[in-house]
Amino acid sequence: MISKQMAKAINDQVNKEIFSSYLYLAMSANAISLGFKGAGTWFKVQFQEELEHALKFYNYLLSQGEVVEFGAIDKPTVGYKALLDMYVDTLKHEKLVTKSLNALMDLAVSEKDYATQALLQWYITEQIEEEANDADIIAMIKMAGTSTGTLFMVDKQLGKRGAKAG
């Protein structure tokens, strides 16, 4: 059984994860509209992963006998003109998610909620990977510069991303 404070914080995180999925689906459409179909695929896979993250928290709340409460989802701001800007904002967003997860872990530690700590450790490890991947993509795009041929190759590589198991 988790505390009511923890249940509320996890419900808030469910909403944040759903917003993340919504944001990445919007970025997918934006990337495709710019001609970056590979990046569109990458962002669509990211959309699916974020929904899985929300469902993992959703299932955890239910397993703890808690009510899942959904909040309003903000409209994502998109309208990017450059692929680099999309990934810079992606990394920025993922850092906000990391901060939110760390705050949840702080609460779990303060409450000596070991079950929630175990769940959160998976997310924290996932965030290390997310941020590193985003930073790698930013570096690739920066190396490509304004070379359309090189950006084409970067986009092609991004399109090879498939959904992760788990």
Buried (B, 14 or more C-beta within 10 A) or exposed (E): EBBEEBBBBBBBBBBBBBBBBBBBBBBBEBBBEBBBBBBBBBBBBBBBBBBBBBEBBBEBBEEBEBEBEEEEEEEBEBEBEEBBEBBBBBBEBBBEBBEBBBEBBEBBEEBEBEBBBEBBEEBBEBBEEBBEBBEEBBEBBEEBEEEEEBBBBBBEBBBEBEEEEE
